[in-house]
Amino acid sequence: MALNLDELLTSNTEETKSNPKETEKVSEKDKETVSKVKETVSGKKKTPAKKPKGKPRGGNSPVIGNNGLMLEEGDNAKFMGVQLALFNMPNIDMDNVEEVQQRLSDYFTLYTERDMKPTVAGMAVALNGHSRQWLHSVVNNAPTGGAGYTAALRPEVADTIKKAYILLENLWETYMSAGKVNPVAGIFLGKNNYKYQDKTEYVLTPNQQSDNDYDADEIRDRYIAADQQKRLSDNSTMDEGQSD
């Protein structure tokens, strides 16, 4: 039997007009009915649109698969170019404040031109090929190779290096707050280079009391009461044994 869609719509419309209070409900029902009839007549069923597939779980993790491990074209040349530039920097007079300032400025300029994040080790290498540990000693006023308890540098020079080191720390915080560095790598660098911590510390204070905190009469009464209680308990035990 063939279905006439026009007649179906006309009959449904007349029924709707007879009961205006249910106009909205009936109209929605009509739409659903017509839609189902059309699907039946055409023999085609609409399939819901599939959502675009996103990244799998852990797609941004630095420890799953090859995330963060693969170099893109040109990365290796850029990284090696910076290392060669640091290696070829001539030594400067570490007692000359102007030369140290200029070298630190050249160091930051080098990383800026190569569009790379500056590193603590890179700063140490720029300062006459020193190590990261040497730079930490200068910043923290620790011994640097048998120079006693102070850095073997003039105070003006040490202050200049400390200022540049603090700029590195501020830059690290900026990268972290702006989401421009992997969180795992960022936390590792913060702990190792800038002494950041995420541990909970408990401070135990011993309960120290002086002789004035004790009352001799109170202590005597406490022990006398305990002794009397013990005697009463012993007498009760003896009475129970005799009764048996």
C-alpha positions in Angstrom: 0.0 0.0 0.0 1.5 3.3 -1.0 1.8 6.1 1.5 0.6 9.6 0.6 2.7 12.0 2.6 0.5 15.0 1.7 -2.6 13.4 3.0 -0.9 12.4 6.2 0.3 16.0 6.8 -3.1 17.4 6.1 -4.9 15.1 8.5 -2.4 15.7 11.2 -2.7 19.5 10.7 -6.6 19.4 11.0 -6.3 17.4 14.2 -3.9 20.0 15.6 -6.1 22.9 14.8 -9.0 21.3 16.7 -7.0 21.3 19.9 -4.9 24.5 20.0 -3.5 23.8 23.5 -1.6 20.8 22.2 -0.3 22.5 19.0 3.3 22.3 20.0 3.2 18.7 21.1 1.4 17.5 18.0 3.6 19.5 15.6 6.7 17.8 17.1 5.0 14.5 16.8 4.2 15.2 13.1 7.8 15.9 12.4 9.0 12.7 13.9 6.3 10.7 12.1 7.1 12.3 8.7 10.8 11.7 9.2 10.3 8.0 10.0 7.9 7.6 7.0 10.4 9.2 4.6 13.2 6.9 5.9 10.9 3.9 5.4 9.9 4.9 1.8 13.4 5.8 0.7 14.9 2.7 2.4 17.8 4.8 3.8 18.5 5.3 7.5 20.4 8.4 8.6 23.6 7.6 10.5 24.7 10.0 13.2 27.8 12.0 12.3 31.0 10.6 13.9 32.9 12.9 16.1 36.4 13.7 15.0 38.9 11.4 16.6 41.2 13.2 19.0 44.6 12.3 20.3 44.7 9.0 22.2 45.1 9.1 26.0 48.6 9.9 26.9 49.2 11.5 23.5 51.1 14.4 25.0 53.0 12.4 27.6 56.8 12.7 27.3 57.3 9.1 28.3 54.9 7.3 26.0 56.0 6.2 22.5 58.3 8.7 20.7 56.8 11.9 22.1 59.5 14.5 22.5 62.2 12.1 21.3 62.3 12.7 17.6 64.2 15.6 16.1 62.6 17.5 13.3 64.5 18.5 10.2 67.0 21.3 11.1 66.8 20.7 14.9 70.2 19.0 15.1 71.9 21.6 13.0 70.5 24.4 15.2 71.5 22.7 18.5 75.0 21.9 17.3 75.4 25.4 15.9 74.9 26.8 19.4 77.3 24.3 21.0 80.0 25.2 18.4 79.5 28.9 19.1 79.9 28.4 22.8 83.0 26.2 22.2 84.7 28.9 20.0 84.1 31.8 22.5 87.5 33.1 23.5 88.4 33.3 27.2 87.8 36.6 29.0 89.2 38.3 32.0 86.9 37.0 34.8 88.1 39.9 37.0 86.9 42.5 34.5 83.2 43.4 35.2 82.7 44.9 31.7 84.0 41.8 29.9 81.8 39.5 32.0 78.8 41.6 31.3 79.5 41.6 27.6 80.0 37.8 27.6 76.7 37.2 29.4 75.0 39.6 26.9 76.5 37.6 24.0 75.3 34.4 25.6 71.7 35.5 25.8 71.9 37.0 22.3 73.2 33.7 20.9 70.2 31.8 22.2 67.8 34.5 21.1 69.0 34.5 17.5 68.7 30.7 17.4 65.3 30.8 19.0 66.3 28.4 21.8 65.7 28.4 25.5 68.9 29.4 27.4 70.4 26.8 29.8 72.3 26.9 33.0 75.1 24.7 31.6 75.3 27.0 28.5 75.9 30.0 30.7 78.7 28.2 32.6 80.4 27.2 29.3 80.2 30.8 28.0 82.1 31.9 31.1 85.5 30.4 30.1 84.2 26.9 29.8 83.2 26.3 33.4 80.8 23.6 34.7 77.3 23.9 36.1 78.6 23.1 39.5 81.0 26.0 39.4 78.2 28.3 38.5 76.1 27.1 41.4 79.0 27.7 43.7 79.4 31.3 42.5 75.7 32.0 42.9 75.5 30.4 46.4 78.8 31.8 47.7 80.3 28.4 48.0 84.0 27.4 47.5 85.1 27.3 43.9 88.2 25.2 43.7 90.3 25.8 46.8 89.5 29.4 47.3 88.3 29.1 50.9 84.7 29.8 51.7 84.1 32.5 49.1 84.1 32.4 45.3 87.4 33.2 43.6 85.9 36.3 41.9 85.6 39.9 42.7 82.3 40.8 44.4 81.2 43.0 41.4 81.8 40.1 39.0 80.0 37.6 41.3 77.0 39.9 41.6 76.8 40.3 37.8 76.8 36.5 37.3 74.2 36.1 40.1 71.9 38.6 38.3 72.2 36.7 35.0 71.4 33.5 36.9 68.3 35.0 38.4 67.2 36.0 35.0 67.4 32.4 33.9 65.2 31.4 36.9 62.7 34.1 36.0 62.7 32.9 32.4 62.1 29.3 33.6 59.1 30.5 35.7 57.7 32.4 32.7 58.0 29.3 30.5 56.3 27.2 33.1 53.4 29.6 33.9 52.8 30.1 30.1 52.9 26.3 29.4 55.9 26.7 27.1 57.9 23.8 28.5 57.0 20.2 29.2 55.9 20.0 32.9 58.0 16.9 33.7 61.2 18.5 32.3 60.3 21.9 33.8 59.9 20.4 37.3 63.1 18.5 37.0 65.0 21.7 36.0 63.4 23.7 38.8 64.5 21.2 41.4 68.0 20.8 40.1 68.9 24.3 39.0 66.9 26.5 41.3 66.4 24.4 44.4 62.6 24.3 44.2 60.9 21.6 46.3 57.5 19.9 46.5 58.0 18.0 49.8 56.2 18.3 53.1 58.3 19.1 56.2 57.4 18.2 59.7 59.0 20.1 62.6 59.2 18.2 65.9 59.6 20.4 69.0 60.7 18.4 72.1 58.6 18.9 75.2 61.1 20.4 77.6 60.0 21.2 81.1 61.8 22.8 84.0 61.8 21.8 87.6 59.3 24.5 88.4 56.7 22.7 86.2 56.5 19.8 88.7 54.7 19.8 92.1 56.3 17.6 94.7 53.0 17.1 96.6 51.2 16.2 93.5 53.7 13.6 92.6 53.7 12.1 96.1 49.9 11.9 96.2 49.9 10.2 92.8 52.3 7.5 93.9 50.6 7.0 97.2 47.3 6.5 95.5 48.8 4.0 93.1 50.4 2.1 96.0 47.1 1.9 97.9 45.3 0.7 94.8 47.8 -2.1 94.4 47.5 -3.2 98.0 43.7 -3.3 97.8 44.0 -5.4 94.6 46.5 -7.8 96.3 44.2 -8.2 99.4 41.3 -8.9 97.2 43.2 -11.6 95.4 44.3 -13.2 98.7 40.7 -13.3 100.0 39.5 -15.0 96.9 42.2 -17.7 97.3 41.3 -18.4 100.9 37.6 -18.7 100.1 38.4 -21.4 97.6 
